Amino acid sequence: MRILCVFGAHQYGDATRGASLEASCFIPALREEGHEVSLFDSWIRGRYATLAELNGALLDAVVALRPDLLLSVVRDVELWSETLGAIRARGVRTLSWATDDTWKWRQVSRFILHDYDGMITTHEGALEDYRQHGARHVLLSQWAAPTAAFQAPLPAASCRHQVSFVGIAYGDRRRFVAALVEAGIPVTCFGHQWPAGSVPADDIPRIMRDSVIALNFSKGLYGGPHQIKARVFEVPGAGGFLLTEDAPGLSRWFRIGEEIDVFHDEASLVERVRHYLAQPVLRDQCARRAHERTRREHTYRQRMRAVVAFAQSLPAPHAGPVDLAPAMAHHVRSWWLRALRQLLVGACRALWGKRRSQAYARRIAFELSWRLSGRRSFCAAGWFGRMFP
């Protein structure tokens, strides 16, 4: 198939933060499966002055590339309902990989599901929500491990780190790490806002493999319910032993206590860490079983193979208008929206400082938008998209 991927080349659209998981894992896996794959970077910062430019450029890319399938991962409102309708009217099947449906279902997925021919979710609990909202084609999938990072597990006796964590220091992660330190357990953390700082992406699999215990936390950036993260598969794929904060549906993918293990709070984290540090043979057995299962069942090639099969099973898109001009006419940044943006950013600067003022202002506006405007937020006329392109 000719597949057009619509998501970011870099994490959060920021080139300084390295390649995004989607670009570094989805695209190679699809190409390994023999598909012709192109990327339209819909997250990149500064390339498009308005969402009208972004959506116009996406439609131009579809016309030029003539894909059979569009696979998107959306941030929030960047892809208009009208644009997706115009793409489907050209006979292109469309899929949205819905990340973070534990909290994003309420804010994004429920409003955009009818803009796509099919939805893919990694949150088992969202399946009934999709059905209740009339979604007829939903695939439950999950993150996976990149085969390029696969290594056989090291025995505990050969590991350099006792306990490690790689990731951003947000939410209650500092509290969990502090509980280990207070218990006298050495733990090394890498990533944004940790003292050791960030490490190159190529070093992450080596750190996980070279640790007796590699930790994972399951809350998202904005808190909320626990969710299964990509690290759950990356650690055993890289040859590490995973101890993760529990999340709903985890036992569908691994056997708890036999392949990986879980903790629920600070006390259980300390107890589980001590348990496996004291029993290296058991730790080695679990790491080996999890690695073997990941090789068998949890690679991105297997995930993308299922995604393509799902896309091929979908009915052909319905014909419809292919002209975006009417939508473009509604996407106007009026003086009052510009004034409101300046006021909101100024208030956030006064409260939280200049560095984070834009991000906080954008978040506040989005939280208001989906609550007040609902599905209209994801159309060309949505006021949030006109305020914060």
N, C-alpha and C positions, 0 to 999 in steps of 0.2 A: 504494500500500500504506500501511497504518498501521504505522509503524515506531517501536519504543521503543528508544532508544539508552541503554545502561547503561555509563557510564564517568564520568570527572570533568569538571566544568565548568571547573576550573582545573588548572594544572600541579601534579602531585603532591598534589592536593587542597587546595592552599594558595592562597587568594584573592589573597595579596600577590604571587604569581608570575605573574599574568596568566592569560588563557584557555588551556586545553589545546589542543593541536593537533587532537585529535579533535573537540572541541566547535566550534572555530573553522573547521574544514575539512570534516569529514564531514557535519555537520548542514546547513550551507548548501547543499552539493552535492546532498544528498538532496532538500532542498526545491526546489531549482532543477529537479530531475528530476520534480517534481510529486507527491512523496510527503508524507503527513502525518506529521510527525516530532515526538516528544516526548523529553525527556531525563530520565532518572532518575540523579541524581548519586550514584554508588556510591563515590566517593573522598573525599567531603567530610569534613573533620575536625571532630569534636565534635558532629555532628548526631545520631548514634546512639550510645547508651551501650554497646551490645553488637551483635554480628553478628546476633543473633536479631531485634533491632529492625530492622536494615537489611534482612534477608531478608523479614521480615514486611511491611515497607513496600513492598518491590519486588513481592511477590505481590499486595498491595492495588492497586498501580498497574496491574498487568496486568489485574486484574479490572475496574478502572474504565475503562481505556483500550481494552481488547480489541484489542491490536495483532495484526497478521498476522505480524510479524517482530520478534524481539529481537536486537539487535546489541550485543555487549558487548566491552569491552577491560578485561581483569582486571588488577589489581595483583598479587594472589596468592590468598588464601583467602576473599575477602570474599563471593563468591557460592557458596552451598552446592550440592553435587550434588543434594540433596533439593529445593531450591528450583527448580533448573532442570528437574528431573523433573516437578514440579508444574506448571510453566509449559508445558512441552511437552504434558502431559496435557490441557491446555486447548486444544490445537490450534494453539499458537503455534510457528512455526519459530524455531529459535535458531541464531545464528552467533556465533563468537568470533573477533575479529581478534587474532591472536597476535603481539604485538610482541616484538622482541628474541629470536626463537627461536634465535639463535646460542648463547645461554646459557640462555634461559628454557625451551627445550624440555625440558631435563633436570630443571628445578626445578618447572615448572608445567604446560606444555602436554601432556606425555605422561600426566599424571594426570587432566586434565579433558576430554580430547578426546571421550570417550564420553558426556559430559554434554550435548553439543551435537549438533544435526543436521548441522552443517558447521563446518569450521575454515578460517580464512584465515591464511596465513603470508606474511611478506615475505622469508623465508630459503629460497632454493632448495634448500640443502643439507638442509633438514628434511623435504622431501617423502618421501624414502625412509623416514625414521624414522616418519612418520605411517603410511605403508603397512604397514610391518613391525609396527606396533602395532594394526593392524586398522581404521584410519580409512578409511572408504569415500568420504568426500566432503571433499576438501581443495582449496582454490583458492590458487594462487600469485598474489599481488598485490604491490603496492609502494606506497610513499609517493608523493606527487605535489606539484604546485604549485597554490596557490590562485589562481584567475583574477583575483580582486580586486587582487592584487599584480603582475599582469603589466605590464611596461614594456619598450619596445624598448631594446636595449643601447646604452649610451653608448660612444663611441670612447675608447680608452685616453688619448688626449691631453686629454680633457675630465674625466677622473676626478680626484677630490680625494685619494683614498687610493691609495698604491702597493699595499700588501698589507693585507688586513683579515681578522679572524676575529670571529664573534659566537657566543658560547656560554660555558658554565661552564668554569672553569679547573680541571679534574680530570684525574687520570691523568697521562699523559706529554705533555699538551698544552703545559705550560710548557716542557718540554725542547725540543720542536720550535720553539716561538716563540723561545726563547733561542738556538737554532742560527742562526736568521735574523738576530737582532740582532747576534750575534757576527760574522756575515758582512758586517755593515754594511748590511743591508737594512731599511728602515723598515717596521714592521708595527704596526698599530693593532688592539688587542683590546678588545672590549666584552663585558660579561656578568659574572655573579656571580664574585667573587674576583679579577677583573682590576682594575688601578688605575683605569681609566676607568669601571668600574662598569657596571651594567645600563642598558639603554636601553629606551624604550617599544617595544612590539611593532610599531607602525606605522613606526618608524624603521629597522627591520631590513632590509626590502627596499631602502630608499633607500641604506643603507650598502653593501649587496652590489652594487648597480648602480653606485655611485659609487666602486668600487674597481677598479683594473687587474686585481688578482687577489683573489678571495674564497676563503679556505681552508675546508676541512672535514676533520674527523678522524673515523675510523670505528670506534673502540673505544667500547663502552658504558660506563655509569657504573661498573660493577663490573669493568671490564677484559674479559678473555676475547677470543674471536675477533673479527675485524673484521666489520662489518655495514654495509649500505647504510642511510643515515639520510635523513630528510626533506630535509635541507639540500641533498642532491645534486640535487634537483628544484627547490627553492625558489630557489637562486642563478640558474640559467639562466632560470627563469620570471620573476624580477625584473629580468632584463637584465644579470646579472653574468657574469663568466668564472670557472668553477669549477676549482680545483686541489684535489683531494681525496686523502686517504690511500686506498690501494687497498682493495677489499673483494670477496669472491667474488660472482660474478654481475653485476658492474657493467656489463660489456660487453653484457649483454642489453638494457640500457636506453639506453646512449649509446655512441657510437663514441669510443674512447680515442685522444687525439691529434688528433682532427678536430673534436670537439664539446666535450669536457672533457679534462682530463689528470689523471694520478695521480702520487703519490710513495709510496715504501716506507719510507724512513728519513730521518734528518736530512740526509745527504749528497745524496740525490736530491731532497729538498725544496728545498734551497738551489740545486741545479743547475737544477731546473725553474722556479723563481721567476726566477732570472737569465735563463733562456732566454726567457721570455715578456715580461719587462720590456724586454729588448733587441729584441724583435720585436713591436712593437705591432700591425702589420698582421695577422700571424698570430693574435695574441690576439683581435683584433676579428672575424676570420673565424670562429674557434671559438665565440666568444660568440654570434654571430648564428646559426650553425647549431644550436647547442644550444637557443637560445631558440625557434627555429622548430620544432624537434622536440618541445620541451616543450609548445608550443601544440597541436601535432597529436596527441600521444600521451599526455601525462603530466599531465592535469588531474584534480582530484578528482571532477569530474562523470563523467569516463570511468571512474575507479576504482569509484565507487559504482554506476554503471550495471552494471558487471560483477558487483559484489557482489549487487545485487538480482536480476539474471538467475540467478546461482548459487543464491540462496535459493529462487527460484521453481522451479528444477529439482529441488529436494530432495523426497524422499518425504514424505508427511504424517507428523507425529509419532505415535508409538504412544500409546495410552491408558494411564493409570496413576493412582496415587494423587495427589490434589490437596490433601490436608490436610497442613500442616506441623507440626501439633501433636506427633506422635511425635518429629520431629527436634528441635523446641524443647525437649522434655523432656530431651534428651541434652546440651543446651548450657548447662551449669552451671559457673560459675566457683567451683570448690572452694577451700577454705582453702589447700590445698597449692599450687595453681596461683598464687594471690595471693602466697603466701610466696616461691615460686620466682621470680616476676616481680620482687618487691622485691629479692631477693638478686642477681639478674642485673643489674638496673638499677644497684644500688649498686656492684657490681663494675666496671661500665662507667664509672660516674661517677668512680671512683677512678683508672681507667686513662686516660680521655679527657676528663674534665671534664663538668660538668653539661649544657652546651648540646647535646652530641651523645649523651648517655648513653641516652636513650630509643630513638633511631634505631639505635644500635649493638646495644643489647640485643634489639630487635626482629629485627634482621638475624641475629644469632647464633641466636636461638630458631627462626627460620624455616629456617635452614640445617640445624639439627638435626631439625626436624619432618619435612621432606620426605625426609630420609635415613632416619629411623627409622620414620616412620609412613606414608610413601608417599601413596597415594590417600586414606587416611583423613584426612589433613591438610585436605582440601577438603570435608569433610563437617561436619555440625553438631557431631558429637562430637569433632572434632579439637582436641587440647589447645592448639595454637598459637593458633587463632582464639579460644579462650576466654581465653588469656593476654593477647593483644594485639589487641583488636577494631579 
